[in-house]
Amino acid sequence: MTEKAAGARHGAHNDRAGGKGKAAEGSRTAARTVPTTAGDARITWHAAREARAVLALGHGAGGGIEARDLRALADALPPRGVTVALVEQPWRVAGKKVAPAPKTLDAAWRDLWPHLCSPDLPVVAGGRSAGARVACRTGRELGAAAVLALSFPLHPPGKPEKSRVEELTGAGVPVLVVQGGRDPFGRPAEFPEDTRIVEVPHGDHGLSVPKSAGTGEEEAMTLLTDAVADWLHGLSLSSSGGRG
């Protein structure tokens, strides 16, 4: 189904993240380096003061956690009771320009997953583009409560025959896709009919909208954050602690 509308107490993770961080309204921020078999990863926590869930978000192959959608969620969700963990894969932490093979990304995500888990909070896995693929491929295995797929790359641009839809449909947990209306990696209408999907009108793969669209980035990001907050609120979340 397609949704075109603007519209879901985490102290333990603050300790894991290395202590007190920068204070913000309704949240606290801190970063921690985590060793994995692929090298050191980094988790930047945006902790809600009264958390009811954790949303762990990985970045894409073409950028890091500075992506507009990841930053918007990190700013908007902690005041609504969701701690956001922005995860940087080892290749980004090491300053490399090219992402490794999917199996290496998955292995690093598996290794750092226990650092995202808490015995009393459910963890929703997610990410943008390549990070969304990682979350879909590993979500059920790791015990994620759900998966948030931002700009899921359904296929390479111009090559719809090379579909990655099985990664999405095989996630094995509830999935929300947020997709730009003109994303060359897959427009909303190309997804299976039973996909729960929120369209960002006129958005490209980075969820950027052109000036000619008549809407700005702030409006697009508000649509995104409101839709995700509503979805999280509607999930039946329970903590299993995840794998590990």
Backbone as JSON, one array per atom type, in Angstrom:
{
  "sequence": "MTEKAAGARHGAHNDRAGGKGKAAEGSRTAARTVPTTAGDARITWHAAREARAVLALGHGAGGGIEARDLRALADALPPRGVTVALVEQPWRVAGKKVAPAPKTLDAAWRDLWPHLCSPDLPVVAGGRSAGARVACRTGRELGAAAVLALSFPLHPPGKPEKSRVEELTGAGVPVLVVQGGRDPFGRPAEFPEDTRIVEVPHGDHGLSVPKSAGTGEEEAMTLLTDAVADWLHGLSLSSSGGRG",
  "N": [[0.85, -1.18, 0.0], [0.47, 2.28, -0.66], [1.5, 5.22, 0.95], [0.84, 8.54, 0.85], [1.32, 10.92, 2.57], [1.77, 13.34, 5.2], [2.54, 12.15, 7.14], [7.19, 6.84, 15.32], [13.49, 5.2, 28.24], [16.45, 5.39, 27.79], [18.94, 4.87, 29.21], [20.85, 2.85, 29.54], [22.09, 2.44, 27.05], [23.48, 4.81, 26.81], [25.59, 4.45, 28.57], [26.9, 2.36, 27.23], [27.68, 3.73, 25.02], [29.76, 5.26, 25.79], [29.48, 7.12, 27.8], [28.34, 10.38, 28.9], [27.06, 12.57, 26.41], [26.73, 15.18, 23.95], [24.25, 17.39, 24.91], [20.82, 17.59, 24.01], [17.55, 18.77, 23.17], [15.33, 16.63, 24.64], [17.0, 14.48, 24.13], [20.2, 12.71, 24.22], [23.55, 12.71, 23.06], [26.15, 10.61, 21.95], [29.19, 8.9, 21.01], [30.62, 5.77, 19.98], [33.29, 3.57, 19.33], [33.36, 0.42, 17.77], [34.69, -2.8, 17.6], [34.91, -4.94, 14.74], [34.94, -7.86, 12.58], [35.58, -6.82, 10.16], [36.96, -4.56, 10.66], [37.09, -1.48, 12.58], [33.97, -0.25, 13.53], [31.62, 2.47, 13.97], [29.32, 3.76, 16.28], [26.94, 6.19, 16.64], [25.09, 7.51, 19.09], [21.86, 8.77, 19.57], [20.18, 9.42, 22.06], [17.04, 8.81, 23.47], [15.37, 10.26, 26.26], [13.4, 8.93, 27.64], [13.15, 6.17, 26.5], [11.42, 3.89, 24.33], [12.05, 2.21, 22.33], [14.69, 1.24, 20.04], [16.13, 2.53, 17.13], [18.18, 1.46, 14.72], [20.37, 2.61, 12.32], [21.95, 2.21, 9.25], [24.27, 3.54, 6.81], [24.46, 4.46, 3.27], [26.14, 3.24, 0.23], [27.28, 5.35, -1.0], [27.77, 7.43, 0.72], [27.79, 8.77, 4.11], [26.72, 8.87, 7.56], [25.86, 11.42, 7.51], [23.82, 11.85, 5.79], [20.77, 13.36, 4.68], [18.27, 12.22, 5.4], [18.9, 10.39, 7.43], [19.98, 12.1, 9.37], [17.75, 13.7, 9.86], [15.95, 11.88, 11.03], [17.42, 11.2, 13.32], [17.32, 13.58, 14.69], [14.56, 14.02, 15.04], [13.27, 11.77, 16.22], [14.19, 10.96, 18.91], [12.96, 12.84, 20.82], [10.42, 11.8, 20.69], [10.5, 9.43, 21.95], [12.12, 7.41, 20.87], [15.21, 6.0, 20.64], [17.91, 6.7, 18.53], [20.36, 5.07, 16.69], [23.08, 5.76, 14.83], [24.93, 4.13, 12.49], [28.19, 3.65, 11.42], [29.82, 1.98, 8.94], [32.8, -0.12, 8.88], [34.42, 0.49, 6.61], [33.88, 3.14, 6.05], [34.66, 4.38, 8.42], [37.36, 3.92, 8.27], [38.06, 5.62, 6.26], [37.89, 4.92, 3.6], [36.98, 4.96, 0.09], [35.32, 3.35, -1.37], [32.71, 1.03, -0.99], [32.78, -2.26, 0.51], [32.15, -5.73, -0.49], [28.75, -7.03, -0.37], [28.6, -9.22, 1.49], [30.62, -8.64, 3.29], [29.73, -6.25, 4.42], [27.43, -7.23, 5.66], [28.59, -8.99, 7.52], [30.0, -7.24, 9.23], [27.84, -5.79, 10.27], [26.49, -7.84, 11.66], [28.41, -8.36, 13.62], [28.46, -5.98, 15.11], [25.91, -5.8, 16.04], [25.17, -6.88, 18.68], [25.97, -4.75, 20.3], [24.04, -2.92, 19.87], [21.86, -3.84, 21.08], [19.57, -4.23, 23.82], [18.43, -5.57, 26.9], [15.88, -4.71, 27.58], [14.68, -3.22, 25.59], [13.16, -3.11, 22.37], [14.73, -3.52, 19.17], [14.78, -1.9, 16.13], [15.88, -2.51, 12.95], [17.59, -0.8, 10.3], [18.25, 1.4, 7.48], [19.76, 3.34, 4.84], [19.57, 2.9, 1.33], [22.24, 0.91, 0.41], [22.57, 0.27, 3.08], [19.96, -0.28, 3.85], [19.54, -2.65, 2.46], [21.32, -4.36, 3.81], [20.07, -4.43, 6.33], [17.64, -5.68, 5.66], [18.54, -8.19, 4.75], [19.61, -9.32, 7.05], [17.83, -9.0, 9.12], [15.79, -10.78, 10.26], [17.37, -12.95, 11.13], [18.97, -11.73, 13.12], [17.16, -10.96, 14.99], [15.74, -8.58, 14.81], [13.12, -6.24, 15.45], [11.69, -5.08, 13.43], [12.07, -3.66, 10.11], [13.36, -0.73, 8.68], [13.46, 0.63, 5.58], [15.11, 2.87, 3.81], [15.06, 4.58, 0.8], [15.31, 2.17, -0.76], [17.33, 0.24, -2.86], [15.98, -1.02, -5.39], [16.72, -1.96, -7.86], [19.58, -1.65, -10.06], [20.1, 1.59, -11.59], [18.19, 1.96, -14.51], [18.16, -0.75, -15.02], [15.95, -2.71, -14.54], [15.58, -5.43, -14.69], [17.44, -6.61, -13.1], [16.6, -7.26, -10.4], [16.31, -6.7, -6.88], [14.34, -7.51, -5.25], [13.79, -9.78, -3.76], [15.38, -9.64, -1.5], [14.06, -7.71, -0.07], [11.39, -8.7, 0.23], [11.98, -10.99, 1.56], [12.67, -10.34, 4.14], [11.39, -11.09, 6.51], [10.32, -9.85, 8.72], [8.21, -7.1, 9.85], [8.23, -4.48, 7.44], [8.96, -1.17, 6.49], [9.08, 0.89, 3.71], [10.61, 3.81, 2.57], [10.48, 5.88, -0.09], [11.75, 7.84, -2.76], [9.82, 9.65, -5.16], [10.88, 9.84, -7.71], [13.04, 8.12, -7.8], [15.79, 6.67, -9.3], [16.66, 4.15, -8.74], [14.49, 2.64, -8.32], [11.19, 3.28, -8.5], [8.29, 4.12, -6.5], [5.97, 2.81, -7.61], [7.03, 0.53, -8.73], [7.44, -1.36, -6.81], [6.38, -4.4, -5.08], [2.83, -4.95, -4.77], [1.91, -5.35, -2.16], [3.69, -4.07, -0.55], [4.52, -2.03, 2.18], [4.72, 1.27, 1.86], [6.02, 4.54, 1.85], [5.81, 7.37, -0.02], [7.99, 9.92, -1.03], [7.16, 12.64, -2.58], [8.45, 13.56, -5.73], [11.01, 13.11, -4.89], [14.49, 12.18, -5.13], [17.07, 9.61, -5.22], [18.46, 10.32, -2.97], [16.48, 11.45, -1.54], [16.14, 14.08, -2.09], [14.44, 16.96, -3.21], [13.5, 18.72, -6.18], [13.67, 22.28, -6.81], [11.64, 23.07, -8.46], [9.54, 21.5, -7.7], [7.92, 22.64, -5.86], [7.86, 22.11, -3.2], [9.9, 22.01, -0.29], [13.06, 20.86, 1.17], [12.74, 20.73, 3.93], [9.99, 20.23, 4.27], [9.81, 17.75, 2.98], [11.42, 16.16, 4.66], [9.98, 16.35, 7.01], [7.67, 14.96, 6.3], [8.82, 12.44, 6.02], [9.86, 11.9, 8.69], [7.56, 12.05, 10.26], [5.99, 10.01, 9.16], [7.57, 7.74, 9.7], [7.68, 7.83, 12.5], [4.94, 7.46, 13.09], [4.58, 4.89, 12.05], [6.35, 3.35, 13.66], [5.1, 3.76, 16.11], [2.77, 2.34, 15.69], [3.57, -0.29, 15.56], [3.68, -3.53, 17.08], [5.73, -3.7, 19.38], [8.12, -5.59, 21.07], [10.62, -6.53, 23.38], [13.21, -8.68, 22.57], [15.77, -8.74, 22.96], [17.37, -9.35, 20.88], [19.75, -11.17, 18.77], [22.47, -12.46, 20.54]],
  "CA": [[0.0, 0.0, 0.0], [1.28, 3.51, -0.75], [1.03, 6.29, 1.81], [1.34, 9.85, 0.43], [0.81, 11.85, 3.56], [2.73, 13.7, 6.23], [1.98, 11.24, 8.08], [6.39, 6.11, 15.49], [14.56, 5.6, 29.12], [17.5, 4.58, 27.23], [20.19, 5.18, 29.9], [21.83, 1.78, 29.38], [22.86, 2.66, 25.84], [24.4, 5.92, 27.02], [26.78, 3.88, 29.16], [27.61, 1.64, 26.19], [28.21, 4.67, 24.04], [30.95, 5.93, 26.28], [29.21, 8.16, 28.77], [27.49, 11.5, 28.51], [27.42, 13.25, 25.17], [26.16, 16.5, 23.76], [22.85, 17.44, 25.31], [19.87, 18.17, 23.07], [16.2, 18.7, 23.72], [14.72, 15.31, 24.58], [17.93, 13.43, 23.76], [21.61, 12.86, 24.52], [24.32, 12.19, 21.94], [27.49, 10.12, 22.25], [29.68, 7.99, 19.99], [31.47, 4.7, 20.46], [33.91, 2.71, 18.33], [33.08, -0.99, 18.03], [35.48, -3.66, 16.71], [34.25, -6.01, 13.98], [35.89, -8.63, 11.77], [35.91, -6.01, 8.98], [37.58, -3.34, 11.14], [36.32, -0.73, 13.57], [32.76, 0.5, 13.17], [31.32, 3.52, 14.94], [27.91, 3.97, 16.55], [26.64, 7.48, 17.25], [23.81, 7.38, 19.77], [20.98, 9.9, 19.85], [19.4, 8.68, 23.05], [15.83, 9.38, 24.06], [15.42, 10.25, 27.72], [12.47, 7.89, 28.07], [13.06, 5.38, 25.27], [10.61, 2.67, 24.26], [12.61, 1.41, 21.26], [15.92, 1.7, 19.4], [16.17, 2.45, 15.68], [19.58, 1.42, 14.29], [20.37, 2.98, 10.91], [23.19, 2.21, 8.51], [24.34, 4.47, 5.68], [24.55, 3.86, 1.95], [27.47, 3.02, -0.33], [27.8, 6.59, -1.56], [27.88, 8.48, 1.73], [27.81, 8.32, 5.49], [25.58, 9.18, 8.42], [25.46, 12.82, 7.33], [22.7, 11.89, 4.85], [19.69, 14.2, 5.2], [17.21, 11.44, 6.02], [19.41, 9.84, 8.69], [20.07, 13.19, 10.34], [16.4, 14.12, 10.22], [15.4, 10.91, 11.98], [18.17, 11.31, 14.58], [16.85, 14.79, 15.36], [13.12, 14.04, 15.31], [12.68, 10.64, 16.94], [14.42, 10.89, 20.36], [11.91, 13.49, 21.63], [9.21, 10.99, 20.62], [10.7, 8.19, 22.7], [12.88, 6.42, 20.12], [16.64, 6.23, 20.54], [18.42, 6.44, 17.19], [21.78, 4.73, 16.62], [23.6, 5.89, 13.47], [26.03, 3.18, 12.42], [29.14, 3.81, 10.33], [30.51, 0.74, 8.6], [34.26, 0.02, 8.99], [35.08, 1.11, 5.45], [33.74, 4.6, 6.19], [35.49, 4.8, 9.55], [38.75, 3.85, 7.81], [38.29, 6.64, 5.26], [37.91, 4.37, 2.24], [36.03, 5.6, -0.82], [34.45, 2.36, -2.01], [32.17, 0.04, -0.07], [33.15, -3.64, 0.2], [31.08, -6.61, -0.96], [27.63, -7.17, 0.58], [28.84, -10.18, 2.58], [31.46, -7.97, 4.28], [28.83, -5.33, 5.12], [26.57, -8.04, 6.54], [29.4, -9.52, 8.62], [30.24, -6.15, 10.18], [26.56, -5.51, 10.94], [26.26, -8.91, 12.63], [29.35, -8.22, 14.73], [28.14, -4.84, 15.97], [24.51, -5.88, 16.5], [25.02, -6.99, 20.14], [26.17, -3.44, 20.91], [22.82, -2.16, 19.65], [20.77, -4.51, 21.79], [19.34, -4.01, 25.24], [17.44, -6.58, 27.34], [14.56, -4.17, 27.86], [14.18, -2.4, 24.49], [13.21, -3.7, 21.03], [15.59, -2.83, 18.21], [14.36, -1.89, 14.73], [17.03, -2.34, 12.06], [17.26, 0.0, 9.12], [19.33, 2.09, 6.81], [19.43, 3.9, 3.54], [20.2, 2.29, 0.17], [22.94, -0.33, 0.76], [22.28, -0.03, 4.49], [18.64, -0.91, 3.89], [19.71, -4.03, 2.01], [21.93, -5.08, 4.93], [19.04, -4.62, 7.36], [16.69, -6.67, 5.17], [19.18, -9.51, 4.66], [20.0, -9.86, 8.36], [16.87, -8.63, 10.16], [15.18, -11.91, 10.98], [18.45, -13.69, 11.77], [19.49, -11.03, 14.29], [16.08, -10.69, 15.93], [15.21, -7.22, 14.7], [11.67, -6.17, 15.6], [11.16, -4.63, 12.14], [13.11, -3.05, 9.26], [13.06, 0.52, 7.98], [14.26, 0.69, 4.37], [15.1, 4.2, 3.21], [15.61, 4.56, -0.56], [15.74, 0.8, -1.06], [17.74, 0.15, -4.26], [15.28, -2.18, -5.93], [17.51, -2.43, -9.0], [20.48, -0.59, -10.54], [19.41, 2.5, -12.51], [18.03, 1.53, -15.89], [18.26, -2.21, -15.15], [14.92, -3.32, -13.69], [15.66, -6.89, -14.75], [18.35, -7.05, -12.03], [15.83, -6.89, -9.22], [16.72, -7.16, -5.54], [13.09, -7.55, -4.49], [13.78, -10.91, -2.83], [15.95, -9.19, -0.24], [13.02, -6.96, 0.63], [10.26, -9.57, 0.6], [12.47, -12.06, 2.42], [13.15, -9.81, 5.42], [10.83, -11.92, 7.57], [9.78, -9.01, 9.79], [7.54, -5.95, 9.24], [9.13, -3.56, 6.73], [8.47, 0.08, 5.91], [9.96, 1.49, 2.71], [10.41, 5.23, 2.25], [11.09, 5.95, -1.42], [11.52, 9.03, -3.55], [8.94, 9.43, -6.29], [11.64, 9.74, -8.96], [14.27, 7.4, -7.5], [16.17, 5.82, -10.44], [16.91, 2.79, -8.26], [13.19, 2.0, -8.13], [10.11, 4.19, -8.11], [7.3, 3.42, -5.65], [5.06, 1.94, -8.37], [7.72, -0.69, -9.13], [7.5, -2.3, -5.7], [5.22, -5.28, -4.99], [1.63, -4.25, -4.32], [1.69, -5.46, -0.72], [4.75, -3.35, 0.17], [4.14, -0.82, 2.91], [5.66, 2.23, 1.31], [5.72, 5.97, 1.92], [6.45, 8.09, -1.13], [8.37, 11.32, -0.91], [6.9, 13.13, -3.94], [9.52, 14.23, -6.48], [12.3, 12.83, -4.29], [15.43, 11.32, -5.84], [17.58, 8.54, -4.36], [18.85, 10.94, -1.71], [15.26, 12.09, -1.05], [16.19, 15.5, -2.39], [13.37, 17.37, -4.14], [13.91, 19.89, -6.95], [12.98, 23.53, -6.5], [10.43, 23.14, -9.28], [8.49, 20.67, -7.12], [7.03, 23.46, -5.04], [8.05, 21.74, -1.8], [11.3, 22.09, 0.08], [13.65, 19.75, 1.9], [12.16, 20.65, 5.28], [8.69, 19.57, 4.16], [10.04, 16.35, 2.65], [11.93, 15.47, 5.83], [8.88, 16.25, 7.97], [6.86, 13.83, 5.83], [9.57, 11.23, 6.37], [9.95, 11.63, 10.12], [6.21, 11.81, 10.78], [5.57, 8.68, 8.71], [8.33, 6.73, 10.44], [7.21, 7.87, 13.89], [3.62, 6.83, 13.14], [4.77, 3.45, 11.82], [6.93, 2.77, 14.87], [4.08, 3.79, 17.15], [1.76, 1.33, 15.4], [4.11, -1.65, 15.66], [3.6, -4.23, 18.36], [7.13, -3.9, 19.7], [8.49, -6.23, 22.32], [12.05, -6.76, 23.41], [13.75, -10.04, 22.66], [17.21, -8.58, 23.18], [18.1, -9.65, 19.65], [20.76, -12.23, 18.87], [23.65, -12.04, 21.28]],
  "C": [[0.88, 1.23, 0.0], [0.66, 4.58, 0.12], [1.65, 7.59, 1.35], [0.77, 10.88, 1.37], [1.93, 12.19, 4.52], [2.41, 12.84, 7.45], [0.81, 10.47, 7.45], [7.14, 6.52, 16.8], [15.71, 4.74, 28.72], [18.85, 4.89, 27.88], [21.25, 4.13, 29.69], [22.69, 2.0, 28.14], [23.81, 3.83, 26.0], [25.7, 5.43, 27.64], [27.59, 3.15, 28.09], [28.29, 2.59, 25.23], [29.36, 5.5, 24.57], [30.67, 7.09, 27.2], [28.35, 9.26, 28.21], [28.0, 12.16, 27.24], [26.8, 14.62, 25.13], [24.68, 16.5, 24.09], [22.02, 18.1, 24.23], [18.49, 18.0, 23.67], [15.63, 17.3, 23.53], [15.68, 14.19, 24.24], [19.33, 13.75, 24.25], [22.39, 12.19, 23.41], [25.71, 11.78, 22.4], [27.88, 9.11, 21.19], [30.59, 6.94, 20.61], [32.02, 3.92, 19.28], [33.75, 1.26, 18.74], [33.91, -1.85, 17.09], [34.61, -4.69, 16.01], [35.32, -6.75, 13.2], [36.32, -7.86, 10.53], [36.65, -4.73, 9.37], [36.67, -2.63, 12.12], [35.13, -0.03, 12.92], [32.55, 1.58, 14.22], [29.81, 3.69, 15.04], [27.75, 5.33, 17.23], [25.22, 7.41, 17.78], [23.12, 8.74, 19.92], [19.9, 9.33, 20.78], [18.19, 9.45, 23.54], [15.91, 9.29, 25.57], [14.48, 9.2, 28.32], [12.19, 7.0, 26.87], [12.14, 4.18, 25.42], [11.09, 1.75, 23.15], [13.91, 2.03, 20.78], [15.76, 1.53, 17.89], [17.63, 2.56, 15.25], [19.64, 1.6, 12.78], [21.78, 2.96, 10.33], [23.12, 3.12, 7.3], [24.42, 3.7, 4.36], [25.99, 3.69, 1.49], [28.09, 4.31, -0.86], [27.96, 7.71, -0.55], [27.81, 7.89, 3.11], [26.57, 8.75, 6.25], [25.18, 10.65, 8.36], [24.3, 12.94, 6.35], [21.5, 12.58, 5.48], [18.62, 13.4, 5.91], [17.65, 10.84, 7.36], [19.49, 10.92, 9.76], [18.69, 13.65, 10.8], [15.78, 13.18, 11.23], [16.1, 10.99, 13.33], [17.74, 12.53, 15.38], [15.41, 14.66, 15.85], [12.62, 12.95, 16.23], [12.98, 10.58, 18.45], [13.39, 11.64, 21.21], [10.59, 12.73, 21.62], [9.41, 9.61, 21.25], [11.43, 7.09, 21.97], [14.35, 6.83, 20.07], [17.1, 5.85, 19.14], [19.93, 6.19, 17.28], [22.22, 4.8, 15.17], [24.91, 5.1, 13.38], [26.9, 3.45, 11.18], [29.91, 2.51, 10.13], [32.03, 0.95, 8.64], [34.93, 0.71, 7.81], [34.98, 2.63, 5.5], [34.62, 5.13, 7.31], [36.96, 4.85, 9.13], [39.06, 4.87, 6.72], [38.36, 6.14, 3.83], [36.79, 4.98, 1.4], [35.01, 4.64, -1.4], [34.01, 1.33, -0.98], [32.6, -1.37, -0.46], [31.93, -4.44, -0.28], [29.98, -6.73, 0.08], [27.91, -8.11, 1.74], [29.72, -9.56, 3.67], [30.64, -6.97, 5.09], [27.95, -6.09, 6.1], [27.35, -8.55, 7.75], [29.67, -8.45, 9.67], [28.98, -5.82, 10.96], [26.23, -6.57, 11.99], [27.16, -8.73, 13.85], [28.97, -7.08, 15.67], [26.74, -4.9, 16.55], [24.38, -6.02, 18.01], [25.2, -5.66, 20.87], [24.96, -2.52, 20.74], [21.67, -2.66, 20.52], [20.76, -4.18, 23.27], [18.31, -5.03, 25.68], [16.04, -6.04, 27.51], [13.98, -3.31, 26.75], [14.24, -3.17, 23.17], [14.08, -2.86, 20.12], [15.02, -3.0, 16.81], [15.59, -1.62, 13.9], [16.63, -1.5, 10.86], [18.49, 0.62, 8.51], [18.84, 2.65, 5.5], [20.22, 3.18, 2.45], [20.9, 0.98, 0.55], [22.71, -0.73, 2.21], [20.92, -0.66, 4.68], [18.72, -2.36, 3.46], [20.32, -4.88, 3.12], [20.88, -5.41, 5.98], [18.03, -5.68, 6.94], [17.3, -8.07, 5.18], [19.42, -10.14, 6.02], [18.94, -9.7, 9.44], [16.31, -9.79, 10.95], [16.22, -12.69, 11.76], [18.89, -13.06, 13.1], [18.41, -10.71, 15.32], [15.58, -9.28, 15.93], [13.68, -7.26, 14.81], [10.99, -5.81, 14.29], [12.34, -4.05, 11.37], [12.56, -1.79, 8.62], [14.01, 0.63, 6.8], [14.09, 2.04, 3.7], [15.77, 4.13, 1.84], [16.15, 3.18, -0.91], [16.1, 0.71, -2.55], [17.19, -1.12, -4.9], [16.03, -2.79, -7.1], [18.51, -1.33, -9.34], [19.73, 0.31, -11.51], [19.37, 1.98, -13.94], [18.09, 0.02, -16.1], [17.23, -2.9, -14.26], [14.95, -4.84, -13.7], [16.58, -7.45, -13.67], [17.74, -6.68, -10.68], [16.41, -7.49, -7.94], [15.5, -7.33, -4.65], [13.08, -8.69, -3.48], [14.42, -10.55, -1.49], [14.89, -8.49, 0.6], [11.9, -7.87, 1.11], [10.69, -10.69, 1.52], [12.94, -11.6, 3.78], [12.62, -10.6, 6.61], [10.31, -11.18, 8.77], [9.03, -7.86, 9.12], [8.54, -4.97, 8.64], [8.35, -2.32, 6.29], [9.52, 0.59, 4.94], [9.6, 2.96, 2.58], [11.19, 5.5, 0.97], [10.76, 7.27, -2.11], [10.69, 8.73, -4.78], [9.65, 9.32, -7.62], [12.99, 9.06, -8.73], [14.63, 6.48, -8.68], [16.48, 4.38, -10.04], [15.6, 2.04, -8.0], [12.17, 3.01, -7.66], [9.06, 3.42, -7.32], [6.4, 2.45, -6.4], [5.7, 0.63, -8.78], [7.77, -1.74, -8.03], [6.27, -3.21, -5.7], [4.04, -4.56, -4.35], [1.43, -4.29, -2.81], [2.79, -4.81, 0.11], [4.16, -2.17, 0.91], [5.16, 0.25, 2.57], [5.13, 3.65, 1.46], [6.5, 6.64, 0.8], [6.75, 9.52, -0.74], [8.23, 11.91, -2.32], [8.08, 13.9, -4.51], [10.91, 13.92, -5.92], [13.18, 11.93, -5.15], [15.96, 10.26, -4.87], [18.04, 9.07, -3.01], [17.7, 11.64, -1.01], [15.34, 13.61, -1.14], [15.1, 15.83, -3.39], [13.82, 18.62, -4.88], [13.11, 21.13, -6.57], [11.67, 23.65, -7.27], [9.26, 22.34, -8.7], [7.5, 21.47, -6.29], [7.06, 23.11, -3.57], [9.54, 21.73, -1.51], [11.77, 20.87, 0.84], [13.01, 19.61, 3.28], [10.82, 19.92, 5.25], [8.86, 18.09, 3.86], [10.52, 15.57, 3.86], [10.86, 15.36, 6.93], [7.95, 15.11, 7.59], [7.51, 12.52, 6.25], [9.49, 10.92, 7.86], [8.58, 11.36, 10.74], [5.73, 10.41, 10.4], [6.27, 7.57, 9.48], [7.88, 6.68, 11.89], [5.85, 7.19, 14.03], [3.72, 5.32, 12.97], [5.33, 2.76, 13.06], [5.9, 2.7, 15.99], [3.05, 2.68, 16.95], [2.25, -0.1, 15.47], [3.87, -2.24, 17.04], [5.02, -4.61, 18.76], [7.29, -4.57, 21.05], [9.96, -6.56, 22.26], [12.38, -8.23, 23.51], [15.24, -9.98, 22.96], [18.02, -8.83, 21.94], [19.05, -10.81, 19.84], [21.96, -11.71, 19.62], [23.26, -11.41, 22.58]]
}
